[in-house]
């Protein structure tokens, strides 16, 4: 899917945005906090049935919204800045996977602008200022609405009609604690998808809320089943345990019926014409396993470097399958870093955190990177320092990716 350039701001609006962006930026956390308070107060069903309650509690979604709006506005007033195509594509696919539709954008607009006035004051948010920021919002919203309609059309569904009922046909408890769930749509049709894509899973929690989470697909396409891996998230410090991942691990059994979306996700599929480097940490291995499944089935002669970091061999998800797939390729090498130390008898494992120094990487490779925010930031910096072109570096995150936008 091609992301077209957004419409331009009128010169008068651009001047106002340029003058007020620092003020908005200085108060953006207050504005987004007030925005969500207002919107969920008026529409509590959105928090119960659409938004991730864990991200809301930790402020992650607020930071992501703030960063996306600021980045988009910055590009509109300075087209010389990097085009926000990656930002827009990522948001569009996430929205499509949640079934977001055009009629929800006016709801966001109403409460966002009320929050801006509440925080900055009516004396600051004059009619001209409100008009300029209103224009920024609707340029971004209209761009996303158009993208999401294209995604729904490509998926062969009506706008927002992405959920399908599917029966659990297999559950495998991985030694790492992850759970592999395989589902078959009740319609029995083959489900097409690209390597690295994900589905949203809808589950009803004990309090009646319907929470949605996205999980990468780890099987090869072309069959009538979908397999995804869920790693329960333990509570750490002030961060709560993963609400949906814990529920799935504790409750989902063979024969159960789940709500599963058609697949989305904007990682570009490797085409076998260039080497591939797959870099992951923890449960970030899942889209990489999906890509390995694809390469093993469709382009087994592709040169592949597989690099994975984990706390130990005991916490390494899908470890056996990763080794099997790497061995099935004619030109693949696997290197693993274990923070708690190397495993005896594993020649390609390293102690400590992932360090790319001394690791040979083809400069013309497509590089795929997935893990927690800190890991992705650190490794991304190493890759750029190594001369990997930014347009060959494809990142996937399992949390709101505001760090990419700074």
GIKA-V613469 format. One record per pair of residues at least 24 apart in sequence whose ideal C-beta (glycine too) atoms are under 8 Angstrom apart, sorted by sequence separation. I is the first residue (numbers start at 1). J is the second residue. D is the distance in Angstrom with one decimal. If there is no record, write none. Layout:
<<I & J & D> <I & J & D>>
This chain:
<<113 & 137 & 7.7> <193 & 217 & 6.0> <267 & 291 & 8.0> <270 & 294 & 7.4> <335 & 359 & 6.5> <354 & 378 & 8.0> <363 & 387 & 5.9> <369 & 393 & 6.6> <373 & 397 & 6.6> <36 & 61 & 7.5> <109 & 134 & 7.8> <112 & 137 & 7.0> <269 & 294 & 6.9> <270 & 295 & 6.6> <304 & 329 & 5.6> <313 & 338 & 6.2> <354 & 379 & 6.3> <361 & 386 & 6.3> <363 & 388 & 6.9> <367 & 392 & 5.9> <369 & 394 & 7.0> <370 & 395 & 7.1> <33 & 59 & 7.7> <36 & 62 & 6.2> <195 & 221 & 7.6> <272 & 298 & 7.2> <276 & 302 & 5.7> <278 & 304 & 6.8> <306 & 332 & 6.4> <308 & 334 & 7.6> <310 & 336 & 7.2> <312 & 338 & 5.3> <356 & 382 & 4.7> <366 & 392 & 5.5> <367 & 393 & 5.0> <368 & 394 & 5.1> <369 & 395 & 4.9> <370 & 396 & 4.2> <372 & 398 & 7.7> <373 & 399 & 6.3> <377 & 403 & 6.0> <194 & 221 & 7.3> <199 & 226 & 6.2> <201 & 228 & 7.4> <272 & 299 & 3.3> <275 & 302 & 7.0> <276 & 303 & 7.2> <277 & 304 & 7.5> <278 & 305 & 7.2> <280 & 307 & 7.5> <281 & 308 & 7.0> <282 & 309 & 7.7> <302 & 329 & 7.0> <304 & 331 & 6.8> <305 & 332 & 7.6> <306 & 333 & 7.0> <307 & 334 & 8.0> <308 & 335 & 7.7> <309 & 336 & 7.4> <310 & 337 & 7.5> <311 & 338 & 7.0> <312 & 339 & 7.2> <355 & 382 & 7.9> <356 & 383 & 7.1> <361 & 388 & 7.2> <365 & 392 & 6.8> <367 & 394 & 6.8> <369 & 396 & 7.3> <370 & 397 & 7.3> <372 & 399 & 7.5> <376 & 403 & 7.8> <109 & 137 & 5.8> <193 & 221 & 5.1> <271 & 299 & 7.5> <275 & 303 & 4.1> <276 & 304 & 5.0> <277 & 305 & 4.6> <278 & 306 & 5.0> <279 & 307 & 4.6> <280 & 308 & 5.1> <281 & 309 & 4.3> <282 & 310 & 6.1> <300 & 328 & 6.8> <301 & 329 & 7.8> <303 & 331 & 4.5> <304 & 332 & 4.2> <305 & 333 & 5.6> <306 & 334 & 4.5> <307 & 335 & 5.1> <308 & 336 & 5.1> <309 & 337 & 4.4> <310 & 338 & 6.0> <311 & 339 & 4.9> <312 & 340 & 4.4> <364 & 392 & 7.8> <366 & 394 & 6.8> <368 & 396 & 7.3> <370 & 398 & 7.8> <373 & 401 & 7.7> <33 & 62 & 5.8> <109 & 138 & 7.6> <192 & 221 & 5.8> <199 & 228 & 6.3> <270 & 299 & 7.0> <272 & 301 & 7.5> <275 & 304 & 7.1> <276 & 305 & 7.6> <278 & 307 & 7.0> <279 & 308 & 7.6> <280 & 309 & 7.4> <281 & 310 & 6.7> <282 & 311 & 7.9> <289 & 318 & 5.3> <296 & 325 & 5.4> <300 & 329 & 5.4> <301 & 330 & 5.1> <302 & 331 & 7.1> <303 & 332 & 7.6> <304 & 333 & 7.5> <306 & 335 & 7.2> <307 & 336 & 7.8> <308 & 337 & 7.4> <309 & 338 & 7.9> <310 & 339 & 7.2> <311 & 340 & 5.6> <312 & 341 & 7.4> <29 & 59 & 7.9> <32 & 62 & 4.2> <35 & 65 & 7.7> <191 & 221 & 7.6> <192 & 222 & 7.4> <198 & 228 & 7.5> <272 & 302 & 5.0> <275 & 305 & 7.3> <277 & 307 & 7.1> <292 & 322 & 7.0> <295 & 325 & 7.9> <300 & 330 & 5.8> <301 & 331 & 6.4> <305 & 335 & 7.5> <307 & 337 & 7.8> <309 & 339 & 7.3> <313 & 343 & 4.6> <356 & 386 & 6.6> <373 & 403 & 5.4> <32 & 63 & 7.7> <213 & 244 & 4.4> <285 & 316 & 7.8> <286 & 317 & 7.3> <312 & 343 & 7.9> <109 & 141 & 7.2> <190 & 222 & 6.5> <191 & 223 & 7.8> <211 & 243 & 6.2> <212 & 244 & 7.9> <213 & 245 & 7.0> <270 & 302 & 6.7> <285 & 317 & 5.4> <286 & 318 & 7.3> <289 & 321 & 6.1> <293 & 325 & 6.5> <296 & 328 & 4.8> <29 & 62 & 6.7> <32 & 65 & 5.2> <108 & 141 & 7.8> <190 & 223 & 6.4> <191 & 224 & 6.9> <193 & 226 & 7.7> <211 & 244 & 5.1> <282 & 315 & 7.5> <285 & 318 & 5.7> <289 & 322 & 6.1> <292 & 325 & 4.0> <296 & 329 & 6.2> <313 & 346 & 7.4> <29 & 63 & 7.4> <32 & 66 & 4.9> <190 & 224 & 5.1> <191 & 225 & 7.8> <226 & 260 & 6.6> <283 & 317 & 5.5> <288 & 322 & 7.7> <292 & 326 & 7.0> <295 & 329 & 6.3> <31 & 66 & 7.5> <189 & 224 & 6.6> <191 & 226 & 5.8> <282 & 317 & 7.1> <105 & 141 & 4.6> <188 & 224 & 6.0> <289 & 325 & 6.9> <313 & 349 & 7.8> <29 & 66 & 6.5> <163 & 200 & 7.9> <182 & 219 & 7.3> <226 & 263 & 7.5> <285 & 322 & 6.5> <292 & 329 & 7.6> <28 & 66 & 4.1> <162 & 200 & 7.5> <180 & 218 & 7.0> <205 & 243 & 6.7> <105 & 144 & 7.8> <163 & 202 & 6.4> <185 & 224 & 7.1> <205 & 244 & 7.7> <105 & 145 & 6.5> <184 & 224 & 5.8> <28 & 69 & 7.6> <184 & 225 & 5.0> <185 & 226 & 7.8> <203 & 244 & 5.8> <28 & 70 & 6.5> <183 & 225 & 6.6> <184 & 226 & 7.9> <205 & 247 & 6.5> <102 & 145 & 4.7> <182 & 225 & 5.2> <183 & 226 & 5.4> <201 & 244 & 7.3> <182 & 226 & 7.0> <183 & 227 & 7.9> <203 & 247 & 5.9> <309 & 353 & 6.7> <25 & 70 & 5.7> <182 & 227 & 4.4> <203 & 248 & 6.7> <309 & 354 & 4.1> <24 & 70 & 7.3> <102 & 148 & 7.9> <181 & 227 & 7.0> <217 & 263 & 6.3> <101 & 148 & 7.8> <102 & 149 & 7.7> <180 & 227 & 6.0> <181 & 228 & 5.9> <201 & 248 & 7.3> <307 & 354 & 6.6> <50 & 98 & 6.3> <100 & 148 & 6.4> <180 & 228 & 7.5> <181 & 229 & 7.7> <21 & 70 & 7.1> <24 & 73 & 7.8> <95 & 144 & 6.6> <180 & 229 & 5.2> <181 & 230 & 6.5> <216 & 265 & 7.7> <307 & 356 & 7.7> <179 & 229 & 7.0> <178 & 229 & 5.0> <179 & 230 & 4.9> <231 & 282 & 7.3> <21 & 73 & 5.9> <88 & 140 & 8.0> <92 & 144 & 5.6> <96 & 148 & 5.1> <178 & 230 & 6.5> <179 & 231 & 7.8> <231 & 283 & 4.1> <307 & 359 & 7.0> <21 & 74 & 6.9> <91 & 144 & 6.1> <95 & 148 & 5.4> <178 & 231 & 4.4> <179 & 232 & 7.7> <177 & 231 & 6.4> <229 & 283 & 7.0> <305 & 359 & 7.6> <88 & 143 & 6.1> <92 & 147 & 3.9> <96 & 151 & 4.2> <174 & 229 & 7.3> <176 & 231 & 7.3> <177 & 232 & 6.4> <203 & 258 & 7.1> <305 & 360 & 7.9> <17 & 73 & 5.6> <21 & 77 & 7.2> <88 & 144 & 6.6> <92 & 148 & 5.4> <96 & 152 & 6.4> <169 & 225 & 6.4> <202 & 258 & 7.4> <203 & 259 & 7.6> <305 & 361 & 6.4> <102 & 159 & 7.1> <170 & 227 & 7.7> <201 & 258 & 6.0> <202 & 259 & 3.6> <229 & 286 & 4.9> <305 & 362 & 7.6> <89 & 147 & 7.4> <93 & 151 & 6.7> <101 & 159 & 5.1> <201 & 259 & 6.9> <202 & 260 & 7.8> <228 & 286 & 7.4> <17 & 76 & 6.8> <18 & 77 & 4.8> <88 & 147 & 6.6> <92 & 151 & 6.3> <96 & 155 & 7.6> <101 & 160 & 4.1> <201 & 260 & 5.9> <303 & 362 & 6.8> <17 & 77 & 5.1> <73 & 133 & 8.0> <76 & 136 & 6.2> <100 & 160 & 6.9> <166 & 226 & 7.2> <200 & 260 & 7.5> <201 & 261 & 7.9> <229 & 289 & 7.8> <305 & 365 & 7.4> <99 & 160 & 4.2> <199 & 260 & 5.3> <200 & 261 & 4.3> <14 & 76 & 6.9> <99 & 161 & 7.3> <199 & 261 & 5.1> <303 & 365 & 7.9> <309 & 371 & 7.3> <14 & 77 & 4.9> <73 & 136 & 5.0> <76 & 139 & 6.8> <99 & 162 & 4.8> <199 & 262 & 7.4> <43 & 107 & 6.5> <72 & 136 & 6.9> <98 & 162 & 7.9> <99 & 163 & 6.6> <199 & 263 & 5.4> <97 & 162 & 6.8> <198 & 263 & 6.6> <199 & 264 & 7.9> <6 & 72 & 7.5> <96 & 162 & 6.7> <197 & 263 & 4.2> <198 & 264 & 6.8> <309 & 375 & 6.8> <9 & 76 & 4.9> <69 & 136 & 7.5> <72 & 139 & 7.9> <181 & 248 & 7.0> <197 & 264 & 6.2> <198 & 265 & 4.9> <8 & 76 & 7.1> <9 & 77 & 6.7> <39 & 107 & 6.8> <69 & 137 & 7.7> <72 & 140 & 4.9> <197 & 265 & 3.6> <218 & 286 & 5.4> <6 & 75 & 7.5> <39 & 108 & 7.0> <42 & 111 & 6.8> <179 & 248 & 6.6> <194 & 263 & 7.5> <196 & 265 & 5.9> <217 & 286 & 8.0> <6 & 76 & 6.8> <179 & 249 & 4.9> <193 & 263 & 3.7> <197 & 267 & 7.1> <216 & 286 & 3.9> <8 & 79 & 7.6> <69 & 140 & 7.2> <181 & 252 & 6.1> <186 & 257 & 7.7> <191 & 262 & 7.2> <192 & 263 & 8.0> <194 & 265 & 7.2> <196 & 267 & 3.5> <215 & 286 & 7.3> <216 & 287 & 4.3> <218 & 289 & 4.6> <219 & 290 & 7.4> <39 & 111 & 4.0> <68 & 140 & 8.0> <177 & 249 & 7.9> <191 & 263 & 7.0> <195 & 267 & 7.5> <218 & 290 & 5.2> <38 & 111 & 4.3> <39 & 112 & 8.0> <179 & 252 & 7.5> <194 & 267 & 7.4> <196 & 269 & 7.1> <217 & 290 & 5.3> <220 & 293 & 4.2> <221 & 294 & 7.3> <281 & 354 & 7.2> <195 & 269 & 5.4> <216 & 290 & 5.9> <219 & 293 & 6.2> <220 & 294 & 6.2> <183 & 258 & 5.9> <185 & 260 & 7.3> <194 & 269 & 4.7> <195 & 270 & 7.4> <218 & 293 & 6.9> <222 & 297 & 7.9> <279 & 354 & 7.7> <35 & 111 & 5.4> <38 & 114 & 5.8> <220 & 296 & 7.6> <35 & 112 & 4.8> <38 & 115 & 5.9> <181 & 258 & 7.9> <183 & 260 & 5.7> <220 & 297 & 4.9> <291 & 368 & 6.3> <5 & 83 & 6.8> <6 & 84 & 7.9> <37 & 115 & 8.0> <35 & 114 & 7.8> <3 & 83 & 7.8> <35 & 115 & 3.9> <38 & 118 & 8.0> <288 & 368 & 6.5> <31 & 112 & 7.7> <34 & 115 & 3.9> <171 & 252 & 6.5> <287 & 368 & 7.1> <3 & 85 & 4.1> <171 & 253 & 6.5> <288 & 370 & 6.4> <32 & 115 & 7.4> <171 & 254 & 5.6> <287 & 370 & 5.4> <31 & 115 & 5.1> <34 & 118 & 5.5> <168 & 252 & 6.0> <170 & 254 & 6.5> <277 & 361 & 5.8> <286 & 370 & 7.7> <3 & 88 & 5.2> <31 & 116 & 5.6> <34 & 119 & 5.8> <168 & 253 & 6.7> <169 & 254 & 6.6> <277 & 362 & 7.3> <285 & 370 & 7.6> <3 & 89 & 5.4> <168 & 254 & 5.4> <231 & 317 & 6.0> <284 & 370 & 3.6> <168 & 255 & 6.3> <275 & 362 & 4.2> <284 & 371 & 3.7> <1 & 89 & 6.9> <31 & 119 & 4.9> <167 & 255 & 6.8> <168 & 256 & 4.6> <229 & 317 & 6.4> <274 & 362 & 8.0> <277 & 365 & 4.7> <279 & 367 & 6.7> <284 & 372 & 7.2> <30 & 119 & 4.8> <31 & 120 & 7.7> <167 & 256 & 7.3> <168 & 257 & 7.6> <198 & 287 & 7.6> <229 & 318 & 6.5> <275 & 364 & 6.6> <276 & 365 & 6.1> <277 & 366 & 7.3> <279 & 368 & 6.8> <280 & 369 & 7.5> <281 & 370 & 7.7> <282 & 371 & 6.1> <167 & 257 & 5.7> <168 & 258 & 6.4> <274 & 364 & 5.6> <275 & 365 & 4.1> <276 & 366 & 5.5> <277 & 367 & 4.4> <278 & 368 & 5.2> <279 & 369 & 4.8> <280 & 370 & 5.0> <281 & 371 & 3.3> <282 & 372 & 6.7> <1 & 92 & 7.9> <166 & 257 & 7.1> <167 & 258 & 8.0> <196 & 287 & 4.3> <274 & 365 & 6.1> <275 & 366 & 7.5> <276 & 367 & 7.9> <277 & 368 & 7.0> <279 & 370 & 7.5> <280 & 371 & 5.8> <281 & 372 & 6.6> <284 & 375 & 7.4> <24 & 116 & 7.5> <27 & 119 & 5.3> <165 & 257 & 5.7> <166 & 258 & 5.5> <195 & 287 & 7.6> <274 & 366 & 5.6> <276 & 368 & 7.2> <279 & 371 & 7.9> <27 & 120 & 6.4> <165 & 258 & 7.6> <166 & 259 & 7.8> <197 & 290 & 7.5> <282 & 375 & 7.9> <165 & 259 & 6.6> <166 & 260 & 4.4> <196 & 290 & 5.6> <281 & 375 & 4.4> <164 & 259 & 7.5> <165 & 260 & 7.8> <195 & 290 & 4.8> <196 & 291 & 5.6> <24 & 120 & 7.8> <163 & 259 & 4.8> <164 & 260 & 5.8> <195 & 291 & 4.4> <270 & 366 & 5.7> <23 & 120 & 6.9> <163 & 260 & 7.1> <164 & 261 & 7.2> <163 & 261 & 5.6> <164 & 262 & 6.9> <195 & 293 & 7.0> <268 & 366 & 7.4> <162 & 261 & 4.2> <195 & 294 & 3.7> <162 & 262 & 5.3> <194 & 294 & 8.0> <195 & 295 & 7.8> <218 & 318 & 6.9> <279 & 379 & 5.9> <23 & 124 & 7.3> <97 & 198 & 6.8> <267 & 368 & 6.6> <97 & 199 & 7.2> <98 & 200 & 6.0> <162 & 264 & 7.9> <97 & 200 & 4.6> <218 & 321 & 7.8> <279 & 383 & 8.0> <157 & 262 & 6.3> <178 & 283 & 6.6> <155 & 262 & 4.9> <20 & 129 & 5.8> <24 & 133 & 7.6> <155 & 264 & 7.5> <287 & 396 & 5.3> <16 & 128 & 6.1> <20 & 132 & 7.5> <284 & 396 & 7.4> <16 & 129 & 5.8> <20 & 133 & 7.5> <151 & 264 & 6.5> <98 & 212 & 5.9> <284 & 398 & 7.1> <17 & 132 & 5.4> <283 & 398 & 7.2> <12 & 128 & 7.8> <16 & 132 & 3.9> <17 & 133 & 7.0> <97 & 214 & 5.8> <13 & 131 & 7.2> <14 & 132 & 8.0> <13 & 132 & 4.1> <17 & 136 & 6.2> <12 & 132 & 7.6> <94 & 214 & 7.3> <13 & 135 & 5.1> <9 & 132 & 7.5> <13 & 136 & 7.8> <10 & 135 & 7.3> <9 & 135 & 6.2> <268 & 394 & 6.2> <9 & 136 & 7.2> <267 & 394 & 5.4> <267 & 396 & 5.9> <9 & 139 & 7.4> <265 & 396 & 7.7> <7 & 139 & 5.1> <6 & 139 & 5.2> <6 & 140 & 7.0> <7 & 142 & 7.7> <7 & 143 & 8.0> <6 & 143 & 5.1> <176 & 314 & 6.9> <177 & 315 & 7.2> <180 & 318 & 7.8> <4 & 143 & 7.7> <175 & 314 & 7.0> <176 & 315 & 5.4> <178 & 317 & 4.3> <3 & 143 & 7.9> <176 & 316 & 5.8> <177 & 317 & 7.9> <178 & 318 & 7.0> <176 & 317 & 4.4> <176 & 318 & 7.5> <174 & 317 & 5.9> <176 & 319 & 7.0> <3 & 147 & 6.9> <174 & 318 & 6.3> <175 & 319 & 7.6> <1 & 147 & 6.9> <1 & 150 & 6.2> <1 & 151 & 6.9> <1 & 154 & 7.3> <53 & 209 & 7.3> <53 & 211 & 6.6> <52 & 211 & 7.3> <48 & 208 & 7.6> <49 & 209 & 6.5> <52 & 212 & 7.5> <48 & 209 & 4.0> <49 & 210 & 4.5> <52 & 213 & 7.2> <47 & 209 & 8.0> <48 & 210 & 6.8> <49 & 211 & 7.7> <50 & 212 & 6.7> <99 & 261 & 7.3> <48 & 211 & 8.0> <49 & 212 & 7.9> <97 & 261 & 5.5> <97 & 264 & 4.3> <96 & 264 & 5.0> <97 & 265 & 7.7> <94 & 264 & 7.7> <93 & 264 & 4.6> <93 & 265 & 5.6> <196 & 368 & 7.0> <93 & 266 & 4.8> <92 & 266 & 7.8> <90 & 266 & 6.3> <89 & 266 & 4.6> <58 & 238 & 7.7> <216 & 396 & 7.7> <58 & 239 & 6.2> <58 & 240 & 7.9> <57 & 240 & 6.4> <214 & 398 & 7.7> <54 & 240 & 5.9> <54 & 242 & 6.8> <54 & 243 & 5.7> <53 & 243 & 6.4> <196 & 396 & 6.7> <1 & 266 & 7.3> <90 & 401 & 6.5> <87 & 404 & 7.3> <86 & 404 & 7.2> <87 & 405 & 6.1> <68 & 402 & 7.4> <71 & 405 & 4.4> <65 & 400 & 8.0> <67 & 402 & 3.8> <70 & 405 & 7.5> <64 & 400 & 3.1> <66 & 402 & 7.3> <63 & 400 & 6.7> <64 & 401 & 6.8> <68 & 405 & 6.3> <64 & 402 & 4.3> <67 & 405 & 4.0> <60 & 399 & 5.8> <61 & 400 & 5.5> <63 & 402 & 4.7> <67 & 406 & 6.8> <60 & 400 & 4.9> <60 & 402 & 7.8> <55 & 399 & 7.0> <55 & 400 & 6.1>>
